[in-house]
Amino acid sequence: PDGAFAAWIGLLGAPDARLKQHAASELALMLDDWRTDDPVVAARLAETLPLKRVEALATARLERESEDAPVRSRLSQALVDLVAAARAAKPAAASSNDRETR
């Protein structure tokens, strides 16, 4: 999964908003799937994500779209979903490891 995940991460820097939205959606989906199947892999993948940069991008988009609230663009929604999936993947591995050591 690392190669595909890395390729999608690379597309987050695309100048085309539709491509960036698609990449964020795919990454969030991959993280959610791996979190269910193998939390350790999900956590490892989440660590490769430039999370601070994605959070900053999501925040900037949300601020830019604040006048239209509660309506948000698909890009904003995808970025928020990606941040949530990455944050969820990290503690999933920790709790999985806790269960294994008990």
C-alpha positions as CSV (number, residue, x, y, z in Angstrom):
1,P,0.0,0.0,0.0
2,D,2.9,2.4,0.5
3,G,3.5,3.1,-3.2
4,A,-0.1,3.9,-4.0
5,F,-0.5,6.0,-0.8
6,A,2.7,7.9,-1.6
7,A,1.4,8.6,-5.1
8,W,-1.8,10.0,-3.8
9,I,0.1,12.1,-1.3
10,G,2.1,13.6,-4.2
11,L,-1.2,14.7,-5.9
12,L,-2.2,16.8,-2.8
13,G,0.2,19.4,-4.2
14,A,-1.5,19.5,-7.5
15,P,-2.7,23.0,-8.7
16,D,-6.0,21.5,-9.9
17,A,-8.6,21.6,-7.1
18,R,-10.5,18.6,-8.5
19,L,-7.3,16.5,-8.5
20,K,-6.4,17.6,-5.0
21,Q,-10.0,16.8,-3.8
22,H,-9.8,13.4,-5.4
23,A,-6.4,12.7,-3.8
24,A,-7.6,13.7,-0.4
25,S,-10.7,11.5,-0.7
26,E,-8.7,8.5,-1.8
27,L,-6.2,8.9,1.0
28,A,-9.0,9.2,3.6
29,L,-10.6,6.1,2.2
30,M,-7.4,4.1,2.2
31,L,-6.7,5.1,5.8
32,D,-10.1,4.2,7.0
33,D,-9.9,0.8,5.2
34,W,-6.5,0.0,6.6
35,R,-7.6,1.2,10.1
36,T,-10.3,-1.5,10.0
37,D,-8.1,-4.2,8.4
38,D,-4.7,-3.5,10.0
39,P,-4.4,-0.6,12.4
40,V,-0.6,-0.8,12.5
41,V,-0.4,-0.3,8.8
42,A,-2.9,2.5,9.0
43,A,-0.8,4.2,11.6
44,R,2.4,3.8,9.6
45,L,0.7,5.2,6.5
46,A,-0.7,8.1,8.5
47,E,2.8,8.9,9.7
48,T,3.9,9.5,6.1
49,L,1.2,12.0,5.5
50,P,2.3,15.7,5.9
51,L,-0.5,16.2,8.4
52,K,0.4,19.7,9.5
53,R,0.4,20.8,5.9
54,V,-3.0,19.2,5.2
55,E,-4.4,20.7,8.4
56,A,-3.2,24.1,7.3
57,L,-4.6,23.7,3.9
58,A,-8.0,22.5,5.3
59,T,-8.1,25.5,7.7
60,A,-7.3,27.9,4.9
61,R,-10.0,26.5,2.7
62,L,-12.6,26.6,5.5
63,E,-11.7,30.2,6.3
64,R,-11.9,31.1,2.6
65,E,-15.4,29.5,2.4
66,S,-16.6,30.9,5.8
67,E,-19.0,33.3,4.1
68,D,-20.9,30.4,2.5
69,A,-21.2,28.4,5.7
70,P,-22.7,25.9,6.3
71,V,-22.1,25.0,2.6
72,R,-18.6,23.8,2.0
73,S,-16.8,22.7,-1.2
74,R,-16.0,19.1,-2.0
75,L,-12.3,20.0,-1.6
76,S,-12.9,21.3,2.0
77,Q,-14.9,18.3,2.9
78,A,-12.3,15.9,1.5
79,L,-9.5,17.7,3.4
80,V,-11.4,17.6,6.7
81,D,-12.1,13.9,6.1
82,L,-8.4,13.2,5.5
83,V,-7.4,15.0,8.6
84,A,-10.0,13.1,10.6
85,A,-8.9,9.7,9.1
86,A,-5.2,10.4,9.8
87,R,-5.9,11.4,13.4
88,A,-8.1,8.3,13.9
89,A,-5.5,6.0,12.4
90,K,-2.8,7.0,14.9
91,P,-4.6,6.0,18.1
92,A,-6.1,2.9,16.5
93,A,-2.6,1.4,16.3
94,A,-1.9,2.3,19.9
95,S,-5.1,0.8,21.2
96,S,-4.5,-2.3,19.1
97,N,-1.0,-2.7,20.6
98,D,-2.5,-2.3,24.1
99,R,-4.9,-5.1,23.5
100,E,-2.1,-7.4,22.2
101,T,0.1,-6.8,25.3
102,R,-2.7,-7.7,27.7
